Amino acid sequence: MGVENTLGSDKAIRAGTPPRAVVIVHDVTDDAAVAEIGSVGDRLRHHGIDFTLVTSGSPPPSPRSLDLVVVMGSDRSAYDDTVSWLPSELAYLRAAVEAGTPVLGICFGGQLLARALGAAVRRAPRPELGWRSVTTAAPDLVPAGPWLEFHFDTFDVPPGAEEIAWTADAPQAFRSGPHLGVQFHPEITPASFEGWVRGWREQGLEPWLRGHGVDAAALRAEIATRADEARHRSDALFDAFWTSVRTTADSRRPRAK
């Protein structure tokens, strides 16, 4: 079942009403979904974007009725079609791309967007876990960071897309038309991290993560220390992305004669 924020009309940009978006979350209940989207949710509200939160497996609104699709992270792998809801979500992103509805993909969401655009997603040779800076070719859109990385999988840059950030281990961001996929977690806040920890405990993942060098207490402390600067970078990323989306939409809008 989805969790609704206030909604506008089906043709937001064309009708001059508030823009509409859907935010797809995974591995959480409806009650936890609001915290899961962290600073990205705050930025959607800041820009007056009316959005619906939809949990994995629930049908989202038609992408043709939307001005933005945001896909968040997941504990699952974007190449694992045995996950019950993954094929339908992949088909939904392909429909959004076909409709020209901008997509912002974050971590798993970036991987699934890459796959929807024709790229491969696979297990990474080395996971990236913790705060890392990136090399960026578009610092106004993707600042160098540091950003919180937390992924065991990686994506190839889709055909025709522009790789705009990377580390020595993996691509970190690509742009394809109005779409943006990132591998890191710009949305992270102390509150959203607590949701991660609850999920790890419920799934019994803490010992396995400790085996990969993840110290939840130390990571919690670092997220708190970096909270203000991380939010500033996250806001800059979303603002630049949204400005690009709206500029493109305005240029395509029929002019009055």
N, C-alpha and C positions, 0 to 999 in steps of 0.2 A: 504494500500500500504506500502511495506517495505521501509526502508531507508538503502541504501547499504554503507558499508565501502568497501575497495578493497577486492576482493575475490581471493582465491587460487584455486587449482584443487579440484576435487571431492574426492580424496584420499590423503589428505594432509600429514598425518604421513607416509603412505606407499610410497608416491612419493618423500618425502623429501622437499616438498614445504611448505609454511607457513600454520600453523594449521587454520582450519575454525571453526567458531562458529556462532550460532544464539543467539540473545538476544531478548526475548519476553517481550514487555512492554504492559501496560494496562491503560485505562482511560485517555490517552493523544493523541494528534494529532502527526503527523510525526514530525512537527517542534519542539515539546517539548520533543520528545523521547530522543534526545541526552543528554539533561540536566537531564532527569529522571534517567539515569543509573549512574550518578555521578562518584565516584572514581572507580567503577568497570570498567567503560568504559576506564578510563585512564590506568588501569592495563592491560586490554586486549591489548591496544595499546603498552604498555611497553613491553609486552612479544611477540610482533609481530604477534598477533592473528588477522587474517582477519575476520571481523564479519559483519553480516547483522542484522540490527534492524528491527523487525517485530512487528507491532501493533496488539493487540488482534482482532481476526476475520479474519486476513489475513493469507494465507497459508505459513508456513515456509518451508525451504528446507528439503528434506528428512533427517531424523536423521542419516541414514547410510552414508550420504555424509559428515558428520560433525565430529569434534573432541570434541565439547563441545556445550551443550545447557544451556543457562542461562535464568531463569524465574524470573521476577521482581515482585514487589508488586502490589496490586490492592485494590480499595475500595470495591470490591465485595467479596463474601464469596466462598471459594473453594468447599463448599458442596452444593451450590445453582445451580442445573442443569437447572433452568429456565433462567439463563444468557445465551444468545444466542450462544456465542462463547465458553462457558466453556466445554461442552462435547467433542468438537473436540480437544481442547487443552489438556484435560485429555487423550484422545486417543493418541495424539501425544507424550505425556510424556511416556505413556506405551510403545509406539513403540520405543522410545529412549532407555528405560530400556531394552527392548527385544533385541535391536541392540547392547547393551553394550556401547552406547554413553554416556559419563559422563554428569550428570545434576547437576547444581548448582541452588538451589531454594532459593529465598530470600523472607521472610515474606509470602505473599500469595503464592509465588512460592514454598516455603518450604512446605506449607500446601498442595498444589496440588501435589507436588512430594510425600509427605507422602501418599496421597490418591492413587496415581498411584502405589505405592508399597504395597497397601493393608491395610493401616491404616485409622482410622476414623478421620474426621475433624469436629469440632463443635464450637458453641459459647463458649467462655471462661467464667468461673465463674466470673472472674474479668479481665477487660482490663488492659493491661500494656501500659502506655503512658508516655514517657519521658526516661531519661537516667538511666540505671540500670546495675549493675555488675551482672555477672553470675558465677555460680559454674561450673568449667570446668574440665573434665577428660583428655583433650587433649590441654593443653595450647599452644603448638607449632602450632596448627591448629586454635583453637578458644581461643584467649586470654580472660582473665576474664572481660575485658572491663574497663569502662562502654561502653555499646552500646545503640544506640537509639532504644527504643521499641515503636511501634505504631500499636497495634493490638487488636481487639475485639474477634477474633477467636483463636483457638488453635488446635494442631494436637496431635495424639498419635504417639509414636515411632513405625515405621513399623515393622512387624514381621521379625526377623532376623537382624534388624539394630542395631547399637550401639548408645545409647544416650551418647553424648559427652559433652553436656552443658545443664544447667537447672537453673531455679529460683524456689523459693518457690511456685510460681503460675503456672508455665508452663514449658514444655520442650522447650529448646532453640536451640538445634542443634543435628542432627543425621547424621551418616555415614552409608551408605549401599553400599558395593562394591566401585565403583568409584564415587558414588553420594553423595552429601552433601546438606542437607536442614538446613536452619537457620531461626529462627523466628524474629530476629532483623534486623536492616537496616544498614549493613556495608557500603553501597554506599552513605550514606547521606553526602551532602556538602551544604554550604550556597546557592549555585545556584540551586541544586536539591530541596531544601526545598522551595524555592520561587515558584517552579512549584507546589508543594503540596498546598501552600497557594492560588495560582490562581485557582486550581481545587476546593478547599473548597468554595471560593467565587462564582465561576460559578455555583456550585451545591447548594448554600445556606446552607452550612453545618456549618458555623462558629458559629451561636448561639447554635446549637446542641453540637458542640465540647466544647464550653465554659461551657455548662451544665455538661460535663464530666471532667471539670477542666483543659482544654487545653487553655493556654494563648499563642496565636501565637507569640506575640511580645517577650514574655519572652523566648519561645522556640527558636525563631530566634537568640536572643542574646546568648543563651547557645550554640547553634550549631556553631556560629561564634567563641566563646571562645574556644570550644573544637575541632575546625576544624583540626588543625595540628595533635593532638594526635589521633583523630578519623581516619584520613587518614593513619597514621602509622599502626594502628591496622588493618584497612581494607586491606592495602597492604600486611601485614603479613599473614592474613587469605587467601587472594587470592593466594599469592605466594606459601604457603604451600599446598593448594589444587591443584594448577596447577602442582607443582613438583610431587605430588603423582600421578596425572593423567598421566603425561608424563613418569614417572618411570614405571608405570603399562603398558602403551602402548609399551614402549621399550622392556619390558620383554616378551611381547607377539609377537613382530615382528620376522618373520622368519630370522634365521641367515644364512649368506652366507656360502656355503660349498667350 
